[in-house]
Amino acid sequence: MGTETGPESPVLARVRELVIPIASDLGLDLYDIEQRGGTLRVTLDTPAGSASGVTLDDLALASRLVSRELDHHDPVPGHYTLEVTSPGVERALRTPAHFRRAIGTTVSIRLADVGHDERRVSGVLVAADDTTATIRSLDEPTERTVRYDQIDRAKTVFEWPVARSSGRTPSKQPPSGAKQKKEHSA
């Protein structure tokens, strides 16, 4: 994938070693670690299949604990900003583990090959292994398997639930108990 160009750097590997026990103690999973410029982003999530997501209180506590641990061990050279976050409802898929965790959800993938006929692939992720992901189209009963090294960007797609209508048309009558204005003609 475009963002995954090789093995993890020694700095990020050390940060991962320090963060995993903290996340585990809080009942969370380490979803991802990224360093871009002067920002070190630690992404935490609830375990796969959890009924709820990460709370702000979880993130605040994790941020304090991770910050203290990184200050104590100092694995990141130079100045940086620590960002402890959750992956959100539309989460980036960067690793095979991310794809495996997202099986059964709707995904959107942009392929790196700009000359490809169908550069965008979207649908339900039905399978994922260490090298490929298989997506079932929402429009047609077809499946497409793509190699991770062909992917430029991928994310889950949150689908808003459709509000059901009561089938009634709105009334032009004011609600009961409301005063009606009467017109008089002379």
C-alpha positions as CSV (number, residue, x, y, z in Angstrom):
1,M,0.0,0.0,0.0
2,G,1.1,3.5,-0.6
3,T,1.6,4.2,3.1
4,E,3.3,0.9,3.9
5,T,6.6,0.8,2.1
6,G,8.5,-1.6,4.2
7,P,9.3,-2.8,7.7
8,E,8.5,-0.6,10.6
9,S,11.2,1.8,11.7
10,P,13.1,1.0,14.9
11,V,11.6,4.1,16.6
12,L,8.0,3.1,15.8
13,A,8.7,-0.5,16.8
14,R,10.0,0.7,20.2
15,V,6.9,3.0,20.6
16,R,4.7,0.0,19.8
17,E,6.4,-2.1,22.5
18,L,5.8,0.7,25.0
19,V,2.2,1.3,24.0
20,I,0.8,-2.2,23.7
21,P,0.9,-3.0,27.5
22,I,-0.8,0.3,28.3
23,A,-3.5,-0.3,25.7
24,S,-4.0,-3.8,27.0
25,D,-4.3,-2.7,30.6
26,L,-7.1,-0.2,29.5
27,G,-8.9,-3.0,27.6
28,L,-8.0,-1.4,24.2
29,D,-6.1,-2.5,21.1
30,L,-3.3,-0.7,19.5
31,Y,-4.8,0.0,16.0
32,D,-2.0,1.9,14.4
33,I,1.1,4.1,15.0
34,E,2.3,6.7,12.5
35,Q,4.9,9.4,12.5
36,R,4.4,12.2,10.0
37,G,6.7,15.2,10.4
38,G,6.6,16.3,14.0
39,T,3.5,14.3,14.9
40,L,3.5,10.9,16.5
41,R,-0.1,9.5,16.2
42,V,-1.1,6.5,18.3
43,T,-4.5,5.1,17.3
44,L,-6.3,3.0,19.9
45,D,-9.5,1.0,19.4
46,T,-11.8,-1.3,21.3
47,P,-11.2,-5.0,20.7
48,A,-12.8,-6.3,17.4
49,G,-16.5,-7.1,17.9
50,S,-17.0,-4.7,20.9
51,A,-20.4,-3.3,21.2
52,S,-19.1,0.3,21.7
53,G,-16.2,2.4,20.6
54,V,-13.4,4.2,22.4
55,T,-14.6,7.0,24.7
56,L,-13.0,10.4,25.2
57,D,-12.2,9.4,28.8
58,D,-10.4,6.3,27.5
59,L,-8.4,8.5,25.1
60,A,-7.6,11.1,27.8
61,L,-6.3,8.5,30.2
62,A,-4.4,6.6,27.5
63,S,-2.8,9.9,26.4
64,R,-1.5,10.7,29.9
65,L,-0.2,7.2,30.3
66,V,1.5,7.0,26.9
67,S,3.0,10.4,27.3
68,R,4.5,9.5,30.7
69,E,5.9,6.3,29.3
70,L,7.4,8.0,26.2
71,D,8.9,10.7,28.4
72,H,10.4,8.1,30.7
73,H,12.0,5.9,27.9
74,D,12.5,8.7,25.3
75,P,12.3,6.5,22.2
76,V,11.5,9.3,19.7
77,P,14.5,11.6,18.9
78,G,13.9,15.3,18.7
79,H,10.7,17.3,19.4
80,Y,7.3,15.8,18.4
81,T,3.7,16.2,19.2
82,L,1.9,13.1,20.6
83,E,-1.6,12.5,19.3
84,V,-3.6,9.7,20.9
85,T,-6.8,9.1,18.9
86,S,-9.4,6.5,17.9
87,P,-9.7,5.3,14.3
88,G,-13.2,6.9,13.9
89,V,-16.1,5.4,12.0
90,E,-14.4,5.8,8.6
91,R,-11.0,4.3,9.4
92,A,-8.0,4.0,7.2
93,L,-7.0,0.5,6.2
94,R,-3.2,0.3,6.0
95,T,-2.2,-3.2,7.1
96,P,-3.4,-6.7,6.5
97,A,-4.6,-6.8,10.2
98,H,-6.8,-3.7,9.5
99,F,-8.3,-5.4,6.5
100,R,-9.0,-8.6,8.4
101,R,-10.6,-6.6,11.2
102,A,-12.9,-4.9,8.7
103,I,-14.3,-8.0,7.0
104,G,-18.1,-7.6,6.6
105,T,-18.0,-3.8,6.4
106,T,-18.3,-1.6,3.4
107,V,-14.9,-0.3,2.1
108,S,-13.7,2.1,-0.5
109,I,-10.3,1.5,-2.2
110,R,-8.3,3.7,-4.6
111,L,-5.7,1.8,-6.6
112,A,-2.3,3.1,-7.1
113,D,-2.2,2.3,-10.9
114,V,-3.6,5.4,-12.5
115,G,-3.8,3.7,-15.9
116,H,-6.1,1.0,-14.6
117,D,-9.7,0.9,-16.0
118,E,-11.4,0.7,-12.6
119,R,-9.2,2.7,-10.3
120,R,-11.8,2.8,-7.5
121,V,-13.2,-0.3,-5.9
122,S,-16.0,-0.2,-3.3
123,G,-18.2,-2.8,-1.7
124,V,-18.3,-5.2,1.2
125,L,-15.0,-6.6,2.3
126,V,-15.6,-10.4,2.2
127,A,-12.1,-11.8,2.7
128,A,-8.5,-10.6,3.6
129,D,-5.3,-12.4,4.1
130,D,-1.6,-11.4,4.3
131,T,-1.4,-10.2,0.7
132,T,-4.9,-9.6,-0.7
133,A,-8.4,-8.3,0.0
134,T,-11.6,-9.5,-1.7
135,I,-14.5,-7.0,-2.2
136,R,-18.0,-7.9,-3.2
137,S,-19.6,-5.1,-5.3
138,L,-22.7,-3.5,-4.0
139,D,-24.1,-3.0,-7.6
140,E,-23.4,-6.4,-9.1
141,P,-23.0,-9.9,-7.7
142,T,-19.2,-9.8,-8.5
143,E,-16.1,-10.1,-6.3
144,R,-12.7,-8.5,-7.0
145,T,-9.5,-9.4,-5.3
146,V,-6.8,-6.8,-5.0
147,R,-3.2,-7.1,-3.8
148,Y,-2.2,-4.7,-1.0
149,D,0.7,-3.5,-3.1
150,Q,-1.8,-2.2,-5.7
151,I,-3.6,-0.1,-3.1
152,D,-3.0,3.6,-2.8
153,R,-5.6,4.3,-0.1
154,A,-8.3,2.3,1.6
155,K,-10.9,3.1,4.2
156,T,-14.1,1.8,5.7
157,V,-17.3,3.6,4.7
158,F,-19.8,4.4,7.4
159,E,-23.4,4.0,6.2
160,W,-25.9,6.1,8.0
161,P,-29.0,4.2,9.0
162,V,-32.1,5.1,7.0
163,A,-34.8,6.7,9.1
164,R,-38.1,4.9,8.7
165,S,-41.1,7.0,7.9
166,S,-44.4,6.5,9.7
167,G,-46.2,6.6,6.3
168,R,-48.3,9.6,7.4
169,T,-48.2,12.9,5.7
170,P,-47.5,15.9,7.8
171,S,-50.6,17.6,9.0
172,K,-51.2,21.3,8.3
173,Q,-53.3,21.5,11.5
174,P,-51.5,23.0,14.5
175,P,-50.8,20.6,17.3
176,S,-53.6,20.0,19.8
177,G,-53.7,22.7,22.4
178,A,-52.2,25.3,20.1
179,K,-54.1,28.5,19.6
180,Q,-55.5,29.0,16.1
181,K,-55.8,32.5,14.6
182,K,-59.3,33.2,13.4
183,E,-59.9,35.6,10.6
184,H,-63.0,37.7,10.4
185,S,-64.4,39.4,7.4
186,A,-66.6,42.4,7.5
